[in-house]
Amino acid sequence: MIDFEIPTEVAALRERVAAFVRDVAIPAEARDHGEHGIEDALRTELQAAAKEAGVFAPQLSDDLGGLGLDLRGAAVILEEAGYGLLGPQALNCAAPDEGNMHLLDVVADPDQRERYLVPLAAGRVRSCFAMTEPAPGAGSDPSMLRTTAVRVAGGWSISGRKWFITGAEGAAFAICMAMAPSGATMFLVDAENPGWRIERMIDATDRVFAGGHAEVVFEDCFVPEAAVLGAVGEGFRYAQVRLAPARLTHCMRWLGAARRAHDFAVARATEREAFGAPLADNGMTQRSIAESAIEIEAGRALIWRCAWALDRGEPARGESSIAKAYVAEAVHRIVDRSIQICGALGVSGDGPLARLTAEVRPFRIYDGPTETHLWTIARREVRRVADAPPRPSGGEGALA
């Protein structure tokens, strides 16, 4: 049975996070002028403030310096963090580090945990996840992976090109997915390794991710045997360990951003008068407000349902695809409606909506575009019906 009651300690933490985002993270957005993501100095400052406020790393276990929440608790807190664009960076629960921390926590051996996970969890370093490749390489279809890893004396040599690698600039290490003779394999590659380089920074609509997005080249990149993350040939399985929770935490954070857009628009509708009455009295405005409120509630329910399944140890691939497809599209609609309600204010820099729409639009593509998730959802539904016991034929249930 799914329990929708928020535990007392999680509710109290939510209030502390809400206050931190309101008083610290949102005001800091005016100082966020990084060309490719939040600047390291501002990120460090915000993380120090989050530690002092006792809200740092809510999703991490106690032994890693976190607050020990399961995914259901994280769903409450990460949504609140996402209300401010810099909230997840401050709390060290932003992509791609949050997903990489989860992956390392599950898969890394003790030496790898100490070398990579511990400093990442403390916020001392950043990381990136290098899987996406330019066409005709892996994108929505990871089976198209073209980066290769071959055994050499003392380890492995990795060669290939990756692109749209979030956080690559300034990252201390990368988790690189490459195709070995026995199958896809993950490797830990230190930033100072001479065999990989950032070829160019990509100019994208969003700029909230630390380190931006980069095109990265691995060229005869040597790594020792100890750099293999987990087992050789198990990369695709480990990708699922990372991707299902990571796409869900994306949903949590962006739902918070949608709530902020909605709150801003509702406040504007109550104070702005046109044609002799507040905008909030206009029937079309009321419809937009109601539709956004419904989509926020529905998105939250889908996130919590998937978090519940993952906390129970279920793969939750279907649940995560449904949540991702719905929330990504709903967030886009909510922000767009909010802009429409606010008119010129919505597309100006005098409020948060113009930047919010630039930040949330890529979410319909990241972690699998909506169309890919809809395709997989439809295939599961077809299989479900095809595998079900045959129904009785004849007139049972027919109208007389």
C-alpha positions as a Markdown table, in Angstrom:
| # | Residue | x | y | z |
|---|---|---|---|---|
| 1 | Met | 0.0 | 0.0 | 0.0 |
| 2 | Ile | 1.3 | 3.5 | -0.9 |
| 3 | Asp | 1.3 | 5.9 | 2.0 |
| 4 | Phe | 0.9 | 9.5 | 0.9 |
| 5 | Glu | 1.4 | 10.9 | 4.4 |
| 6 | Ile | 4.7 | 12.8 | 4.7 |
| 7 | Pro | 6.7 | 11.7 | 7.7 |
| 8 | Thr | 7.1 | 14.5 | 10.3 |
| 9 | Glu | 10.9 | 14.7 | 9.9 |
| 10 | Val | 10.6 | 15.0 | 6.1 |
| 11 | Ala | 7.9 | 17.7 | 6.4 |
| 12 | Ala | 10.2 | 19.6 | 8.8 |
| 13 | Leu | 13.1 | 19.3 | 6.4 |
| 14 | Arg | 10.9 | 20.4 | 3.6 |
| 15 | Glu | 10.2 | 23.6 | 5.5 |
| 16 | Arg | 13.9 | 24.2 | 6.1 |
| 17 | Val | 14.7 | 23.6 | 2.4 |
| 18 | Ala | 11.9 | 25.9 | 1.3 |
| 19 | Ala | 13.3 | 28.7 | 3.6 |
| 20 | Phe | 16.8 | 28.1 | 2.3 |
| 21 | Val | 15.7 | 28.3 | -1.4 |
| 22 | Arg | 13.6 | 31.4 | -0.7 |
| 23 | Asp | 16.2 | 33.2 | 1.3 |
| 24 | Val | 19.5 | 32.0 | -0.2 |
| 25 | Ala | 19.2 | 30.2 | -3.5 |
| 26 | Ile | 16.7 | 32.3 | -5.4 |
| 27 | Pro | 18.4 | 35.6 | -4.5 |
| 28 | Ala | 21.7 | 34.2 | -5.7 |
| 29 | Glu | 20.2 | 33.7 | -9.2 |
| 30 | Ala | 20.9 | 37.4 | -9.8 |
| 31 | Arg | 24.6 | 36.6 | -9.5 |
| 32 | Asp | 24.5 | 33.6 | -11.7 |
| 33 | His | 26.3 | 34.9 | -14.8 |
| 34 | Gly | 28.3 | 31.8 | -15.9 |
| 35 | Glu | 28.3 | 31.4 | -19.7 |
| 36 | His | 28.2 | 27.6 | -19.3 |
| 37 | Gly | 26.6 | 26.9 | -16.0 |
| 38 | Ile | 26.9 | 28.1 | -12.5 |
| 39 | Glu | 30.4 | 29.3 | -11.7 |
| 40 | Asp | 32.4 | 27.2 | -9.2 |
| 41 | Ala | 32.8 | 30.0 | -6.7 |
| 42 | Leu | 29.1 | 30.6 | -6.4 |
| 43 | Arg | 28.4 | 26.9 | -6.3 |
| 44 | Thr | 30.9 | 26.5 | -3.4 |
| 45 | Glu | 29.4 | 29.4 | -1.6 |
| 46 | Leu | 25.9 | 28.0 | -1.9 |
| 47 | Gln | 27.0 | 24.5 | -0.8 |
| 48 | Ala | 28.7 | 25.9 | 2.3 |
| 49 | Ala | 25.5 | 27.7 | 3.2 |
| 50 | Ala | 23.4 | 24.6 | 2.6 |
| 51 | Lys | 25.7 | 22.6 | 5.0 |
| 52 | Glu | 25.4 | 25.3 | 7.6 |
| 53 | Ala | 21.6 | 25.2 | 7.2 |
| 54 | Gly | 21.6 | 21.4 | 7.6 |
| 55 | Val | 20.0 | 20.7 | 4.2 |
| 56 | Phe | 23.0 | 19.4 | 2.2 |
| 57 | Ala | 22.8 | 16.2 | 0.3 |
| 58 | Pro | 19.4 | 15.0 | 1.3 |
| 59 | Gln | 19.5 | 11.9 | -0.9 |
| 60 | Leu | 22.8 | 10.6 | 0.4 |
| 61 | Ser | 23.3 | 8.1 | 3.3 |
| 62 | Asp | 24.5 | 9.3 | 6.7 |
| 63 | Asp | 28.0 | 7.7 | 6.2 |
| 64 | Leu | 28.4 | 9.9 | 3.1 |
| 65 | Gly | 27.5 | 13.1 | 4.9 |
| 66 | Gly | 23.9 | 13.1 | 3.7 |
| 67 | Leu | 20.5 | 13.1 | 5.3 |
| 68 | Gly | 19.7 | 9.5 | 4.5 |
| 69 | Leu | 16.4 | 9.9 | 2.7 |
| 70 | Asp | 14.9 | 7.2 | 0.6 |
| 71 | Leu | 13.5 | 8.1 | -2.8 |
| 72 | Arg | 10.0 | 8.9 | -1.4 |
| 73 | Gly | 11.6 | 11.4 | 1.0 |
| 74 | Ala | 13.9 | 12.7 | -1.7 |
| 75 | Ala | 10.8 | 13.3 | -3.9 |
| 76 | Val | 9.5 | 15.8 | -1.4 |
| 77 | Ile | 12.8 | 17.5 | -0.8 |
| 78 | Leu | 14.2 | 17.6 | -4.3 |
| 79 | Glu | 10.9 | 19.2 | -5.6 |
| 80 | Glu | 11.4 | 21.9 | -3.0 |
| 81 | Ala | 15.0 | 22.3 | -4.0 |
| 82 | Gly | 14.0 | 22.7 | -7.6 |
| 83 | Tyr | 11.8 | 25.6 | -6.8 |
| 84 | Gly | 15.0 | 27.7 | -7.1 |
| 85 | Leu | 17.2 | 27.1 | -10.2 |
| 86 | Leu | 20.3 | 27.0 | -8.0 |
| 87 | Gly | 18.7 | 25.0 | -5.2 |
| 88 | Pro | 19.8 | 21.6 | -6.5 |
| 89 | Gln | 23.4 | 22.8 | -7.0 |
| 90 | Ala | 23.4 | 24.2 | -3.4 |
| 91 | Leu | 22.1 | 20.9 | -2.0 |
| 92 | Asn | 24.5 | 18.8 | -4.1 |
| 93 | Cys | 21.5 | 16.9 | -5.6 |
| 94 | Ala | 21.8 | 18.2 | -9.2 |
| 95 | Ala | 22.5 | 16.3 | -12.3 |
| 96 | Pro | 24.8 | 14.7 | -13.3 |
| 97 | Asp | 26.5 | 14.4 | -10.0 |
| 98 | Glu | 23.4 | 13.1 | -8.2 |
| 99 | Gly | 23.0 | 10.2 | -10.6 |
| 100 | Asn | 26.7 | 9.5 | -10.6 |
| 101 | Met | 26.7 | 9.4 | -6.8 |
| 102 | His | 23.9 | 6.8 | -6.8 |
| 103 | Leu | 25.7 | 4.7 | -9.4 |
| 104 | Leu | 29.0 | 4.8 | -7.5 |
| 105 | Asp | 27.2 | 4.0 | -4.3 |
| 106 | Val | 25.7 | 0.8 | -5.8 |
| 107 | Val | 28.5 | -0.4 | -8.1 |
| 108 | Ala | 31.9 | 1.1 | -7.0 |
| 109 | Asp | 34.4 | -1.0 | -5.1 |
| 110 | Pro | 35.9 | 0.3 | -1.8 |
| 111 | Asp | 38.9 | 2.0 | -3.4 |
| 112 | Gln | 36.7 | 3.6 | -6.0 |
| 113 | Arg | 34.3 | 4.8 | -3.4 |
| 114 | Glu | 37.1 | 6.4 | -1.4 |
| 115 | Arg | 38.7 | 8.0 | -4.5 |
| 116 | Tyr | 35.6 | 9.2 | -6.4 |
| 117 | Leu | 32.4 | 8.9 | -4.4 |
| 118 | Val | 33.6 | 10.5 | -1.1 |
| 119 | Pro | 34.8 | 13.8 | -2.5 |
| 120 | Leu | 31.9 | 13.9 | -4.9 |
| 121 | Ala | 29.4 | 13.5 | -2.0 |
| 122 | Ala | 31.2 | 16.2 | -0.1 |
| 123 | Gly | 30.9 | 18.6 | -3.0 |
| 124 | Arg | 34.6 | 19.0 | -3.3 |
| 125 | Val | 34.6 | 17.9 | -6.9 |
| 126 | Arg | 32.2 | 17.6 | -9.8 |
| 127 | Ser | 31.8 | 14.7 | -12.3 |
| 128 | Cys | 30.2 | 13.9 | -15.7 |
| 129 | Phe | 28.6 | 10.9 | -17.3 |
| 130 | Ala | 29.9 | 10.3 | -20.9 |
| 131 | Met | 27.5 | 8.1 | -22.8 |
| 132 | Thr | 25.8 | 10.2 | -25.5 |
| 133 | Glu | 27.5 | 10.4 | -28.8 |
| 134 | Pro | 27.1 | 12.4 | -32.0 |
| 135 | Ala | 25.2 | 10.6 | -34.8 |
| 136 | Pro | 25.5 | 7.9 | -35.8 |
| 137 | Gly | 26.5 | 7.0 | -32.3 |
| 138 | Ala | 24.5 | 6.3 | -29.1 |
| 139 | Gly | 21.7 | 8.7 | -28.2 |
| 140 | Ser | 18.2 | 7.6 | -27.4 |
| 141 | Asp | 19.3 | 4.2 | -28.5 |
| 142 | Pro | 22.3 | 3.2 | -26.3 |
| 143 | Ser | 22.9 | 0.0 | -28.4 |
| 144 | Met | 24.4 | 2.3 | -31.1 |
| 145 | Leu | 27.4 | 2.9 | -28.9 |
| 146 | Arg | 30.5 | 3.5 | -31.0 |
| 147 | Thr | 33.2 | 4.4 | -28.5 |
| 148 | Thr | 35.4 | 1.4 | -28.1 |
| 149 | Ala | 37.6 | 0.0 | -25.3 |
| 150 | Val | 40.3 | -2.6 | -26.1 |
| 151 | Arg | 42.6 | -4.4 | -23.7 |
| 152 | Val | 46.2 | -3.3 | -23.7 |
| 153 | Ala | 49.1 | -4.0 | -21.4 |
| 154 | Gly | 48.2 | -3.0 | -17.9 |
| 155 | Gly | 44.6 | -1.9 | -18.7 |
| 156 | Trp | 42.4 | -0.5 | -21.4 |
| 157 | Ser | 42.6 | 2.0 | -24.3 |
| 158 | Ile | 39.4 | 4.0 | -25.0 |
| 159 | Ser | 38.7 | 5.8 | -28.2 |
| 160 | Gly | 35.6 | 7.6 | -29.4 |
| 161 | Arg | 33.7 | 10.8 | -29.4 |
| 162 | Lys | 31.0 | 11.9 | -26.9 |
| 163 | Trp | 28.8 | 15.0 | -27.1 |
| 164 | Phe | 26.4 | 16.9 | -24.9 |
| 165 | Ile | 28.3 | 15.7 | -21.9 |
| 166 | Thr | 26.9 | 17.7 | -19.0 |
| 167 | Gly | 29.4 | 19.0 | -16.5 |
| 168 | Ala | 32.5 | 17.9 | -18.4 |
| 169 | Glu | 34.2 | 21.3 | -18.1 |
| 170 | Gly | 35.7 | 21.4 | -14.7 |
| 171 | Ala | 34.8 | 17.8 | -13.8 |
| 172 | Ala | 37.4 | 15.9 | -11.7 |
| 173 | Phe | 36.4 | 12.6 | -13.5 |
| 174 | Ala | 34.1 | 11.1 | -16.1 |
| 175 | Ile | 32.2 | 7.8 | -16.0 |
| 176 | Cys | 32.7 | 6.8 | -19.6 |
| 177 | Met | 30.6 | 4.1 | -21.4 |
| 178 | Ala | 32.5 | 2.2 | -24.1 |
| 179 | Met | 32.0 | -1.0 | -26.0 |
| 180 | Ala | 34.5 | -3.7 | -25.0 |
| 181 | Pro | 34.8 | -7.0 | -26.9 |
| 182 | Ser | 32.5 | -8.6 | -24.2 |
| 183 | Gly | 30.0 | -5.8 | -24.2 |
| 184 | Ala | 29.4 | -2.3 | -22.9 |
| 185 | Thr | 31.6 | -1.3 | -20.0 |
| 186 | Met | 31.9 | 1.7 | -17.7 |
| 187 | Phe | 35.3 | 3.2 | -17.0 |
| 188 | Leu | 36.4 | 5.9 | -14.5 |
| 189 | Val | 38.6 | 8.4 | -16.3 |
| 190 | Asp | 40.4 | 11.1 | -14.4 |
| 191 | Ala | 40.3 | 14.7 | -15.8 |
| 192 | Glu | 44.1 | 14.9 | -15.9 |
| 193 | Asn | 44.3 | 11.8 | -18.2 |
| 194 | Pro | 46.0 | 13.0 | -21.4 |
| 195 | Gly | 43.9 | 10.7 | -23.5 |
| 196 | Trp | 40.7 | 12.7 | -23.3 |
| 197 | Arg | 39.9 | 16.3 | -24.0 |
| 198 | Ile | 37.1 | 18.8 | -24.3 |
| 199 | Glu | 36.9 | 19.7 | -27.9 |
| 200 | Arg | 34.3 | 22.4 | -27.7 |
| 201 | Met | 31.6 | 23.8 | -25.4 |
| 202 | Ile | 28.1 | 23.5 | -26.8 |
| 203 | Asp | 25.9 | 26.6 | -26.9 |
| 204 | Ala | 22.6 | 25.3 | -25.4 |
| 205 | Thr | 19.4 | 27.0 | -24.3 |
| 206 | Asp | 19.9 | 26.0 | -20.6 |
| 207 | Arg | 22.8 | 27.2 | -18.5 |
| 208 | Val | 21.9 | 26.0 | -15.0 |
| 209 | Phe | 24.1 | 22.9 | -15.0 |
| 210 | Ala | 27.6 | 23.4 | -13.6 |
| 211 | Gly | 30.1 | 22.9 | -16.4 |
| 212 | Gly | 27.6 | 23.3 | -19.2 |
| 213 | His | 27.5 | 20.8 | -22.0 |
| 214 | Ala | 30.6 | 19.7 | -24.0 |
| 215 | Glu | 31.8 | 17.6 | -26.9 |
| 216 | Val | 34.5 | 15.3 | -25.6 |
| 217 | Val | 37.1 | 13.2 | -27.4 |
| 218 | Phe | 38.7 | 10.0 | -26.1 |
| 219 | Glu | 41.8 | 9.2 | -28.1 |
| 220 | Asp | 43.9 | 6.1 | -27.2 |
| 221 | Cys | 42.9 | 7.0 | -23.6 |
| 222 | Phe | 44.7 | 4.6 | -21.3 |
| 223 | Val | 43.1 | 3.6 | -18.0 |
| 224 | Pro | 44.3 | 0.8 | -15.7 |
| 225 | Glu | 42.3 | -2.3 | -14.9 |
| 226 | Ala | 41.2 | -0.6 | -11.6 |
| 227 | Ala | 39.3 | 2.0 | -13.6 |
| 228 | Val | 36.7 | -0.5 | -14.7 |
| 229 | Leu | 33.5 | 0.4 | -12.8 |
| 230 | Gly | 31.8 | -2.9 | -11.8 |
| 231 | Ala | 32.3 | -5.7 | -14.2 |
| 232 | Val | 33.4 | -5.7 | -17.8 |
| 233 | Gly | 30.4 | -6.1 | -20.2 |
| 234 | Glu | 27.8 | -5.0 | -17.6 |
| 235 | Gly | 27.6 | -1.4 | -18.7 |
| 236 | Phe | 24.1 | -1.4 | -20.0 |
| 237 | Arg | 22.8 | -3.1 | -16.8 |
| 238 | Tyr | 24.6 | -0.4 | -14.7 |
| 239 | Ala | 23.1 | 2.3 | -16.9 |
| 240 | Gln | 19.7 | 1.1 | -15.8 |
| 241 | Val | 20.8 | 1.3 | -12.2 |
| 242 | Arg | 21.6 | 5.0 | -12.8 |
| 243 | Leu | 19.0 | 6.1 | -15.4 |
| 244 | Ala | 15.7 | 5.1 | -13.8 |
| 245 | Pro | 16.3 | 6.9 | -10.5 |
| 246 | Ala | 18.2 | 9.8 | -12.3 |
| 247 | Arg | 15.3 | 10.5 | -14.7 |
| 248 | Leu | 13.0 | 10.4 | -11.7 |
| 249 | Thr | 15.0 | 12.9 | -9.7 |
| 250 | His | 15.0 | 15.2 | -12.8 |
| 251 | Cys | 11.2 | 15.0 | -12.6 |
| 252 | Met | 11.3 | 16.0 | -8.9 |
| 253 | Arg | 13.5 | 19.0 | -9.5 |
| 254 | Trp | 11.7 | 20.3 | -12.5 |
| 255 | Leu | 8.3 | 19.9 | -10.9 |
| 256 | Gly | 9.6 | 22.4 | -8.3 |
| 257 | Ala | 10.5 | 24.8 | -11.1 |
| 258 | Ala | 7.0 | 24.4 | -12.6 |
| 259 | Arg | 5.5 | 25.2 | -9.2 |
| 260 | Arg | 7.5 | 28.4 | -9.0 |
| 261 | Ala | 6.3 | 29.4 | -12.5 |
| 262 | His | 2.7 | 28.6 | -11.5 |
| 263 | Asp | 2.9 | 30.5 | -8.2 |
| 264 | Phe | 4.3 | 33.5 | -10.0 |
| 265 | Ala | 1.6 | 33.5 | -12.6 |
| 266 | Val | -1.2 | 33.1 | -10.0 |
| 267 | Ala | 0.2 | 36.0 | -8.0 |
| 268 | Arg | 0.3 | 38.1 | -11.1 |
| 269 | Ala | -3.2 | 37.2 | -12.1 |
| 270 | Thr | -4.6 | 38.3 | -8.7 |
| 271 | Glu | -2.9 | 41.7 | -8.8 |
| 272 | Arg | -3.1 | 42.6 | -12.5 |
| 273 | Glu | -6.4 | 44.2 | -13.7 |
| 274 | Ala | -7.7 | 44.3 | -17.2 |
| 275 | Phe | -11.1 | 45.2 | -18.6 |
| 276 | Gly | -12.2 | 46.3 | -15.2 |
| 277 | Ala | -11.4 | 43.1 | -13.2 |
| 278 | Pro | -8.4 | 41.1 | -12.0 |
| 279 | Leu | -7.1 | 38.6 | -14.5 |
| 280 | Ala | -7.8 | 35.9 | -12.0 |
| 281 | Asp | -11.6 | 36.6 | -12.5 |
| 282 | Asn | -11.2 | 35.9 | -16.2 |
| 283 | Gly | -12.6 | 32.5 | -17.2 |
| 284 | Met | -9.8 | 31.6 | -19.6 |
| 285 | Thr | -7.2 | 32.6 | -17.0 |
| 286 | Gln | -9.0 | 30.4 | -14.5 |
| 287 | Arg | -8.9 | 27.5 | -16.8 |
| 288 | Ser | -5.1 | 27.8 | -17.3 |
| 289 | Ile | -4.6 | 28.1 | -13.6 |
| 290 | Ala | -6.7 | 25.0 | -12.9 |
| 291 | Glu | -5.1 | 22.9 | -15.6 |
| 292 | Ser | -1.6 | 23.7 | -14.2 |
| 293 | Ala | -2.7 | 22.9 | -10.7 |
| 294 | Ile | -4.1 | 19.6 | -11.8 |
| 295 | Glu | -0.9 | 18.7 | -13.7 |
| 296 | Ile | 1.3 | 19.6 | -10.7 |
| 297 | Glu | -0.7 | 17.2 | -8.6 |
| 298 | Ala | -0.8 | 14.5 | -11.2 |
| 299 | Gly | 3.0 | 14.8 | -11.8 |
| 300 | Arg | 3.7 | 14.5 | -8.1 |
| 301 | Ala | 1.6 | 11.4 | -7.8 |
| 302 | Leu | 3.4 | 9.7 | -10.7 |
| 303 | Ile | 6.8 | 10.6 | -9.2 |
| 304 | Trp | 5.8 | 9.3 | -5.8 |
| 305 | Arg | 4.4 | 6.1 | -7.3 |
| 306 | Cys | 7.7 | 5.4 | -9.1 |
| 307 | Ala | 9.7 | 6.4 | -6.0 |
| 308 | Trp | 7.7 | 3.9 | -4.0 |
| 309 | Ala | 8.4 | 1.1 | -6.5 |
| 310 | Leu | 12.1 | 1.9 | -6.6 |
| 311 | Asp | 12.3 | 2.0 | -2.8 |
| 312 | Arg | 10.8 | -1.5 | -2.8 |
| 313 | Gly | 13.6 | -2.7 | -5.0 |
| 314 | Glu | 11.6 | -3.0 | -8.2 |
| 315 | Pro | 13.2 | -2.0 | -11.5 |
| 316 | Ala | 10.3 | 0.5 | -12.1 |
| 317 | Arg | 11.2 | 1.0 | -15.7 |
| 318 | Gly | 7.6 | 1.4 | -16.8 |
| 319 | Glu | 6.8 | 3.7 | -13.9 |
| 320 | Ser | 9.8 | 5.8 | -14.6 |
| 321 | Ser | 9.0 | 6.1 | -18.3 |
| 322 | Ile | 5.5 | 7.2 | -17.5 |
| 323 | Ala | 6.6 | 9.7 | -14.9 |
| 324 | Lys | 9.3 | 11.1 | -17.2 |
| 325 | Ala | 7.0 | 11.4 | -20.3 |
| 326 | Tyr | 4.2 | 13.0 | -18.3 |
| 327 | Val | 6.2 | 15.3 | -16.1 |
| 328 | Ala | 8.5 | 16.6 | -18.9 |
| 329 | Glu | 5.5 | 17.6 | -21.0 |
| 330 | Ala | 3.5 | 18.9 | -18.1 |
| 331 | Val | 6.3 | 21.1 | -16.8 |
| 332 | His | 6.6 | 22.6 | -20.3 |
| 333 | Arg | 2.9 | 23.3 | -20.5 |
| 334 | Ile | 2.8 | 24.8 | -17.0 |
| 335 | Val | 5.6 | 27.2 | -17.6 |
| 336 | Asp | 4.2 | 28.1 | -21.0 |
| 337 | Arg | 0.7 | 28.8 | -19.5 |
| 338 | Ser | 2.3 | 30.9 | -16.8 |
| 339 | Ile | 4.1 | 33.0 | -19.4 |
| 340 | Gln | 0.8 | 33.5 | -21.3 |
| 341 | Ile | -1.0 | 34.6 | -18.2 |
| 342 | Cys | 1.8 | 37.2 | -17.4 |
| 343 | Gly | 2.0 | 38.5 | -21.0 |
| 344 | Ala | 5.0 | 40.8 | -21.6 |
| 345 | Leu | 6.2 | 40.3 | -18.1 |
| 346 | Gly | 6.4 | 36.6 | -18.8 |
| 347 | Val | 8.9 | 36.9 | -21.6 |
| 348 | Ser | 11.0 | 39.6 | -19.9 |
| 349 | Gly | 13.9 | 39.4 | -17.5 |
| 350 | Asp | 11.8 | 41.2 | -14.9 |
| 351 | Gly | 10.5 | 37.9 | -13.7 |
| 352 | Pro | 11.7 | 34.3 | -13.6 |
| 353 | Leu | 9.6 | 32.8 | -16.4 |
| 354 | Ala | 11.7 | 33.7 | -19.4 |
| 355 | Arg | 14.7 | 31.9 | -18.0 |
| 356 | Leu | 12.6 | 29.0 | -16.6 |
| 357 | Thr | 11.2 | 28.3 | -20.1 |
| 358 | Ala | 14.8 | 28.2 | -21.5 |
| 359 | Glu | 15.9 | 25.8 | -18.7 |
| 360 | Val | 12.9 | 23.4 | -18.7 |
| 361 | Arg | 12.5 | 23.0 | -22.5 |
| 362 | Pro | 15.4 | 20.6 | -22.9 |
| 363 | Phe | 13.9 | 18.3 | -20.2 |
| 364 | Arg | 11.6 | 17.0 | -22.9 |
| 365 | Ile | 14.8 | 15.6 | -24.6 |
| 366 | Tyr | 17.1 | 14.8 | -21.7 |
| 367 | Asp | 17.0 | 11.3 | -20.2 |
| 368 | Gly | 15.2 | 10.1 | -23.3 |
| 369 | Pro | 12.9 | 12.2 | -25.4 |
| 370 | Thr | 9.2 | 12.0 | -24.7 |
| 371 | Glu | 8.7 | 10.1 | -28.0 |
| 372 | Thr | 11.1 | 7.4 | -27.0 |
| 373 | His | 9.3 | 6.9 | -23.6 |
| 374 | Leu | 5.9 | 6.9 | -25.3 |
| 375 | Trp | 7.1 | 4.2 | -27.7 |
| 376 | Thr | 8.4 | 2.0 | -24.8 |
| 377 | Ile | 5.2 | 2.6 | -22.8 |
| 378 | Ala | 3.1 | 1.6 | -25.8 |
| 379 | Arg | 5.1 | -1.6 | -26.4 |
| 380 | Arg | 4.7 | -2.6 | -22.8 |
| 381 | Glu | 1.0 | -2.1 | -23.0 |
| 382 | Val | 0.7 | -4.2 | -26.2 |
| 383 | Arg | 2.8 | -7.0 | -24.5 |
| 384 | Arg | 0.6 | -6.8 | -21.4 |
| 385 | Val | -2.6 | -7.3 | -23.3 |
| 386 | Ala | -1.0 | -10.0 | -25.6 |
| 387 | Asp | 0.3 | -11.9 | -22.6 |
| 388 | Ala | -3.0 | -11.7 | -20.7 |
| 389 | Pro | -5.3 | -14.8 | -20.5 |
| 390 | Pro | -7.8 | -14.8 | -23.4 |
| 391 | Arg | -11.2 | -13.3 | -22.6 |
| 392 | Pro | -14.3 | -15.3 | -23.1 |
| 393 | Ser | -15.8 | -14.8 | -26.5 |
| 394 | Gly | -19.5 | -14.4 | -27.2 |
| 395 | Gly | -22.1 | -12.1 | -25.8 |
| 396 | Glu | -21.0 | -11.8 | -22.2 |
| 397 | Gly | -21.6 | -8.3 | -21.0 |
| 398 | Ala | -23.3 | -7.3 | -24.3 |
| 399 | Leu | -26.3 | -5.1 | -24.2 |
| 400 | Ala | -29.6 | -6.9 | -24.7 |
